[in-house]
């Protein structure tokens, strides 16, 4: 019986990877208002980030970056600078331009189906010069960080939520990407979920390459406890069809190399 259940679940999940056969009219085609381009959470402190990256780039050779890219889990005790963190944030979700009048879209440093960019970037910060440890949120339009507050026993809680992977919990910076599905559903309806999962891979690959460019390492995290990770970021962990529904979808550790 257990084997039959496993087979059935695997088949269902494989089908989810395929393009859906149905073609349900999207909210965009219904003329409904589009969702906001980013989330603002009213953090207790705003950190203004630079776009002057000339001094942080150590390797600008694209072929070398591609060859050097591997998952790196061991980091030195050295803290990242805010300049380096700003470069990593801009490389993964940075906005190059905003287009449209009534219906706006962002052109960013990564591709996204229909320029919907359904992700928000959160950071578990341990070691960044000038920043207190705790939880932060990146506001891509403003290119700013907002400080959401400290996390009690941060290393222990993050480790528990992310599969006991202490290298992630202890990393100078832990990137966490949430997804707000409706941003993509608004345009693509039932096709949105496949597109969003593809898009988050673009984001993380840019993080890998950007880390290589500044002498850092990155390691992506796909294994996490969904309810614990969502709770840690303040999300409702229960299934929801609400347009504001948000949940963790991917993560990555970042640090200076030993």
C-alpha positions as CSV (number, residue, x, y, z in Angstrom):
1,X,0.0,0.0,0.0
2,X,2.8,2.4,0.9
3,X,4.6,1.6,-2.4
4,X,1.4,2.4,-4.4
5,X,1.0,5.7,-2.5
6,X,4.6,6.7,-3.3
7,X,4.1,5.8,-7.0
8,X,0.9,7.9,-7.1
9,X,2.5,10.9,-5.5
10,X,5.5,10.7,-7.8
11,X,3.2,10.6,-10.8
12,X,1.2,13.6,-9.6
13,X,4.4,15.6,-9.0
14,X,5.8,14.7,-12.4
15,X,2.5,15.9,-14.0
16,X,2.9,19.2,-12.2
17,X,6.2,19.7,-14.0
18,X,4.5,19.6,-17.4
19,X,2.8,22.5,-19.0
20,X,-0.9,22.4,-17.9
21,X,-3.4,21.4,-20.5
22,X,-6.2,23.7,-19.3
23,X,-6.2,27.3,-20.4
24,X,-8.1,29.3,-17.8
25,X,-8.6,33.0,-18.4
26,X,-6.2,35.0,-16.4
27,X,-7.1,38.0,-14.2
28,X,-5.1,40.2,-16.5
29,X,-7.4,39.3,-19.4
30,X,-10.4,39.8,-17.2
31,X,-9.2,43.4,-16.7
32,X,-8.5,43.0,-13.0
33,X,-6.0,45.2,-11.2
34,X,-2.5,43.9,-11.2
35,X,-0.7,43.0,-7.9
36,X,2.0,45.3,-6.5
37,X,5.5,45.0,-7.8
38,X,7.1,44.6,-4.4
39,X,6.2,44.2,-0.7
40,X,7.0,46.8,1.9
41,X,7.0,45.5,5.5
42,X,7.6,48.7,7.4
43,X,11.0,47.6,8.9
44,X,12.4,49.5,11.9
45,X,15.4,50.8,10.0
46,X,16.2,51.5,6.3
47,X,19.6,50.8,4.9
48,X,20.5,52.6,1.7
49,X,22.6,50.5,-0.7
50,X,25.1,51.6,-3.3
51,X,25.1,50.8,-7.0
52,X,28.8,51.6,-7.3
53,X,30.3,48.2,-7.6
54,X,33.7,48.9,-9.2
55,X,35.6,48.3,-6.0
56,X,34.1,44.9,-5.1
57,X,34.6,43.1,-8.4
58,X,37.6,40.8,-8.3
59,X,36.9,38.6,-11.3
60,X,35.2,40.0,-14.4
61,X,36.1,37.2,-16.8
62,X,32.9,35.4,-17.7
63,X,34.4,32.2,-18.9
64,X,36.4,32.0,-15.7
65,X,33.3,32.6,-13.6
66,X,31.4,29.8,-15.3
67,X,34.3,27.4,-14.8
68,X,34.8,28.4,-11.2
69,X,31.1,28.1,-10.2
70,X,30.5,25.3,-7.7
71,X,28.5,25.0,-4.5
72,X,30.8,26.2,-1.6
73,X,29.8,25.4,2.0
74,X,32.9,26.5,3.9
75,X,33.4,30.1,4.7
76,X,36.0,32.2,6.5
77,X,35.3,34.2,9.6
78,X,35.5,37.4,7.5
79,X,32.4,39.6,7.3
80,X,30.9,40.8,4.1
81,X,30.9,44.5,3.4
82,X,27.6,46.4,2.6
83,X,29.1,47.1,-0.8
84,X,29.4,43.4,-1.5
85,X,26.0,42.7,-0.2
86,X,24.5,45.5,-2.3
87,X,26.1,43.9,-5.4
88,X,24.7,40.5,-4.6
89,X,21.2,41.9,-4.1
90,X,21.3,43.9,-7.3
91,X,22.7,41.0,-9.3
92,X,19.8,38.7,-8.2
93,X,16.8,41.0,-8.1
94,X,18.1,44.5,-9.1
95,X,15.8,46.7,-11.2
96,X,17.1,48.2,-14.4
97,X,14.0,50.0,-15.4
98,X,10.2,50.2,-14.7
99,X,8.0,50.2,-17.8
100,X,4.3,50.8,-18.4
101,X,1.8,53.5,-17.2
102,X,-1.3,51.9,-15.9
103,X,0.1,48.4,-15.8
104,X,3.7,48.5,-14.7
105,X,6.5,45.9,-15.0
106,X,10.1,45.7,-13.9
107,X,13.0,44.8,-16.1
108,X,15.6,43.2,-13.7
109,X,19.0,41.6,-13.8
110,X,17.3,38.2,-14.1
111,X,14.6,37.0,-16.6
112,X,11.1,36.2,-15.4
113,X,8.0,35.1,-17.4
114,X,6.1,38.1,-18.4
115,X,8.4,40.3,-16.3
116,X,6.3,39.3,-13.3
117,X,9.1,38.6,-10.8
118,X,7.0,37.0,-8.1
119,X,9.9,36.8,-5.5
120,X,10.8,38.7,-2.4
121,X,14.4,38.5,-1.0
122,X,14.9,38.0,2.8
123,X,18.3,37.8,4.5
124,X,19.4,36.1,7.7
125,X,22.4,38.2,8.5
126,X,25.1,37.1,10.8
127,X,28.2,38.9,9.6
128,X,27.9,42.1,7.5
129,X,29.9,45.1,8.5
130,X,27.7,47.8,10.0
131,X,24.5,45.6,10.1
132,X,23.1,44.0,13.2
133,X,22.4,40.3,13.1
134,X,18.8,39.5,12.3
135,X,16.2,39.4,9.6
136,X,16.2,41.8,6.7
137,X,14.1,42.4,3.6
138,X,15.3,43.7,0.2
139,X,13.2,46.4,-1.4
140,X,14.3,46.1,-5.0
141,X,12.6,49.2,-6.5
142,X,14.3,51.5,-4.0
143,X,17.5,49.3,-3.8
144,X,17.3,49.4,0.0
145,X,17.2,47.0,2.9
146,X,14.7,47.2,5.7
147,X,15.6,45.7,9.1
148,X,12.7,43.5,10.3
149,X,14.3,42.7,13.7
150,X,16.4,40.2,15.6
151,X,15.7,36.5,15.7
152,X,16.0,34.9,19.1
153,X,18.6,32.1,19.0
154,X,19.0,32.8,15.3
155,X,21.5,30.1,14.4
156,X,19.5,27.4,16.2
157,X,16.1,28.4,14.7
158,X,17.5,28.8,11.2
159,X,19.3,25.5,11.4
160,X,16.1,23.7,12.6
161,X,14.0,25.3,9.8
162,X,16.5,24.5,7.1
163,X,17.1,20.9,7.6
164,X,19.8,21.0,10.2
165,X,22.2,22.5,7.7
166,X,24.3,24.5,10.1
167,X,26.6,25.9,7.4
168,X,23.5,27.8,6.2
169,X,22.5,29.0,9.7
170,X,26.1,30.1,10.5
171,X,26.9,31.7,7.1
172,X,27.6,35.4,7.1
173,X,24.4,35.8,5.0
174,X,21.6,33.5,4.3
175,X,19.5,34.5,1.3
176,X,15.9,33.3,1.3
177,X,13.5,33.8,-1.6
178,X,9.8,33.8,-1.0
179,X,7.2,33.6,-3.8
180,X,4.0,35.5,-4.1
181,X,2.3,33.3,-6.8
182,X,-0.5,35.7,-7.7
183,X,2.0,38.1,-9.3
184,X,2.5,35.5,-12.0
185,X,-1.0,34.0,-11.8
186,X,-2.5,37.4,-12.6
187,X,-1.0,37.1,-16.1
188,X,-0.6,33.3,-16.6
189,X,-3.3,31.7,-14.5
190,X,-2.6,28.0,-14.1
191,X,0.6,28.2,-16.1
192,X,2.1,30.5,-13.5
193,X,3.5,27.9,-11.1
194,X,5.7,26.1,-13.5
195,X,7.1,29.5,-14.7
196,X,7.8,30.7,-11.2
197,X,9.7,27.6,-10.3
198,X,11.8,28.0,-13.4
199,X,12.3,31.7,-12.7
200,X,13.7,31.2,-9.2
201,X,16.5,29.1,-10.7
202,X,17.6,32.2,-12.7
203,X,17.8,34.2,-9.5
204,X,20.0,31.7,-7.7
205,X,22.3,31.2,-10.6
206,X,23.0,34.9,-10.7
207,X,23.8,34.7,-7.0
208,X,26.4,32.0,-7.7
209,X,28.1,34.0,-10.5
210,X,28.0,37.3,-8.6
211,X,29.6,35.5,-5.6
212,X,32.4,34.2,-7.8
213,X,33.0,37.7,-9.1
214,X,33.6,39.1,-5.6
215,X,35.5,36.2,-4.1
216,X,32.6,34.7,-2.2
217,X,31.0,31.3,-2.3
218,X,27.4,30.3,-2.4
219,X,25.5,27.1,-1.8
220,X,21.8,26.7,-2.7
221,X,19.3,25.2,-0.3
222,X,16.3,23.3,-1.5
223,X,15.8,21.1,1.7
224,X,13.9,23.0,4.4
225,X,10.9,22.5,6.6
226,X,8.2,24.5,5.0
227,X,6.1,25.3,8.0
228,X,9.1,26.2,10.2
229,X,10.7,28.3,7.5
230,X,7.5,30.2,6.7
231,X,6.9,30.8,10.4
232,X,10.4,32.2,10.8
233,X,9.7,34.8,8.1
234,X,6.3,35.6,9.5
235,X,4.2,33.9,6.8
236,X,1.0,32.0,7.3
237,X,2.0,28.4,6.8
238,X,-1.5,27.1,6.0
239,X,-2.5,26.5,2.3
240,X,-4.2,29.6,0.9
241,X,-5.8,30.9,-2.3
242,X,-5.5,34.4,-1.0
243,X,-3.8,36.8,-3.5
244,X,-1.3,37.9,-0.8
245,X,-0.2,34.4,0.0
246,X,3.6,34.2,0.3
247,X,5.9,31.3,1.2
248,X,9.5,30.2,1.1
249,X,10.6,28.6,-2.2
250,X,14.4,28.6,-2.2
251,X,17.5,29.7,-0.2
252,X,21.3,30.0,-0.4
253,X,24.2,30.5,2.0
254,X,26.8,33.1,1.2
255,X,30.2,33.8,2.7
256,X,33.8,34.8,2.0
257,X,36.0,31.9,1.0
258,X,38.7,30.5,3.3
